[in-house]
């Protein structure tokens, strides 16, 4: 490796470290905001379905603190997401064309909106199905339900956070297509495997019945197909731009 290449690698690593530090700083600030807002948010969630039908308990002196910390982390991740996406874009920016730079930064607000949509879908659709199913099992076995507050929210976060991340799929696919790491041909090639993974995910996070799994799997499959459609749209524009470039300047 030449001296210039070594310097370039060191510079890239230095830039990556700075961007990670910025993300961590924003995460800490977001966690502080989450801790401040945790009390009213927890009280609000406690009074809406499905939590309004049960009583919460704590089983150790640390449970209430753990509940606060979980909320602080969740809010911190939510606040940090746009910043993280921006720094990812800024890090890969030098390798993008000017048109790609302008186009890809527009994805950031849409990624945030999709993350919120995934949280909403997880909380209002999938989480109640899973909760009422497990609760019905307890009642069928004549078991008294006594829920720990920390365990209740851990169960909730384990369902809604993975769904929120899956809802980022269209933006991730569009971005990777834009920087030419992905194209619709590859997406078509791996469609059956993608379907299988999405169905497995839907089966894991929902009650073990076919209707619940289908109700969750279908939106995820639609998201994948929408990702393929957007990838195809971007890829066609790239081909037209490449053809225009070759007509004007000759082959690359």
N, C-alpha and C positions, 0 to 999 in steps of 0.2 A: 504494500500500500504506500503510495507516495505521500510526501509531506502535506501537499494540498488536500489530498483525500482525507488524511488524518485530521487536519484542521477543520475540514468541512464536517466530518463526523462529530468532532468535539463541539463545534458550533451548534449542530442539530441537537445533540444531547443536552447542551446548555439551554437551548430554547425550549426543549421538551420539559426540562426540569422547572423552568420558570413558569410555564403554562400549567403544569401540575400544581405548583405552589399556589398560583392564583385560584385554581379550582378548589383547593383545600381551604383557602382563606374564605372563599364565598360559602363553602359547605359549613364551616364553623359559624359564620354569620347567620346562615339559614337555620342551623340547629338552634342557635340562641333565639331566633324569631319563633321557631317551632316550640321551644320550651315555654316562651312567654304566652303563646296562643294555645297551648295544650289544654289548659283547664276549661275554657269555654267550648272548645271543639269537642273534647271528651264528653262534657255534659250534654252538648247538642246531640252527639251520636247515641248517647245513652237513652235519649227520649224519642228515637225514631226506630222503625222496624229494621232488623228483627230484635234489636237490643231492648226495646220497650216491653217485651214480654218476659224478661228474665231479670233476676237480681244478680248483681256482680259481687264478687268477694275477692279478698286478697288472702293468700295463704302463707305469706312471709313478709317481714318488714321491708324487704327489697322490692316487692311487686309494684307498689305505687311508683317508686323511683324508676323501675324498669319501664313502666308504662309511659312515664314522662319522657324517658330517653328514646323509646321507640318512636313516639310522636315527633320528638325533636329531629331524629334522624330522617323520618319520612318527609317532614316539611323541608328539611335541609336539602334532601335529594331533589325535591320538587323545584325549589328555588335555584339550585345549582345546575339543573338540566340545561337551560338555555345558555348559561355561561360555558358549560362543558362542550356543548355543540359548537359554540363560537370558536373556542380554542382549538377544537379538532379541525374546524374549517381553516383557521388561521395557520395551523401547523402544516397542512397540506396545500395551502394556497400557492406557494411558489411553484409547485408542480402543475398548476392549472393554467389554462389559457384565460385571457382577460374575460371573455364571455362566460366561461365556466365559473370563474370566481364570482361574477355578479349573479349568475343564476343560482349557484349552490348556496349562497348566504341567505337567499330567500327561503330556503327549506327550514331554517331554524325556528321561526314562529310556528310554522305548520307542524313541526316535530313536537313542539310544546303542546299544541292543541290536541294532537293525536294521543299524547301521553295522558292528558286530562280525560280524553274520550275513553281510553282504556281503563283508567281508574273508575270512571263513572259506570262503564259497562260491567266491570268486575264487582263494584259495590252494589249496584242496584239490580243486577240480573244474576250473576253467577254466585256471589256470596250468599244471598238469601236462600237460593236453591240448596247449596251445600249445608247451610246451617239448619234449615228446616228438615232436611233429610236426616242428618245426624241426630237432631232433637227427636224426630219421630222414632228412631231406633231406641233411644233411651226410654221413651214412653211405652213402646211395645214390650220392653223388657221390665217395665214397672220399676225403673230406676229414677230416683230423685235427681233432678238436674241442679247442679251447683257449679256455676262457672266462675273461674278466676278471671279477673279483669285483664290481667296481662296475657293469659292464655287465649282469651277471646280475641284480643286485638292481634296477637301473633297469628292466630288462625286466619283472621281477616287479611292481614298484610301478605301472608303466604299465598293468598288467592289473587288479590287485586294487583300486586306489584308485578308478578310475571305477565299478567294480561296487559298491563300498561306498557311493558317493554315490547310485547308482541305487536301491539298497535303501532309501534314505530317502524314496522316492516316496510311500508310503502316509501317512507322517507329514506331509510337506509338503502333500499334497492335503487331509488332514484339517484341518490348521491353516488353510489358505487358505479351506476351506469354512466353518470356524468363524468366521472374521472376514469372511465373506460376499464374498470376492473370487473364489470359485469355487463351482460347483454341479454336480450330476451331469449336467444337461442339456448344459453346455459340454463335460464330459468325454466324453459320448456323441458329441457333434458332432465332436470331434477324435480319436475312437478310431482311425480308419484311419491318421491321420498319426502317432499315438503308436505304433501297431503297427509302422509302417514305420521309425520312428526306432529302436525297440528291436531290430528285426531287423537294421538296419544296424549298430548298436552290437555286437550279438552276432557279426555277420560279421567286423567289424573286429578284435575282440579274441580271436577263436578261429582255429584253422587253417582254411584255405579248403576245407572239405568240408561237405556238407550236414548230416551227423549232428552234428558238433560245434556248428554254428550253431544247430540245432534244440534241442540239449540246453541251450544257454545262453538262447536266445530264449524258450523255453517258461516258465521260472521268471520271467523279466522280464515277460512278458505276464500271467502269473498275478498278479504284484505290481500291475500296472496295474489289472486287474479287481478285485482286492481293494481298491485305492484307490477305484475307482468305487463299490463296495459300501459302504465306510465313509463316503464323501462323501454317498451317498444316505441312509444312516442318520442322519447329522448334519443333513442338509438337512430331512428330515422332522420331526425334533425342533424345528428352528427354525421351521418352518411352524406346528407346533402351539403353540409358545410365542408366536408373533406373533398367532395367532388368539385365544389366551387373553388376551393383552394388549389386543387390540381389544375383546373382550367386556367387559373390566373398565374400560378407560379410554377407549374409543372409538378411531377410526382415528388412526394416527400423523400 
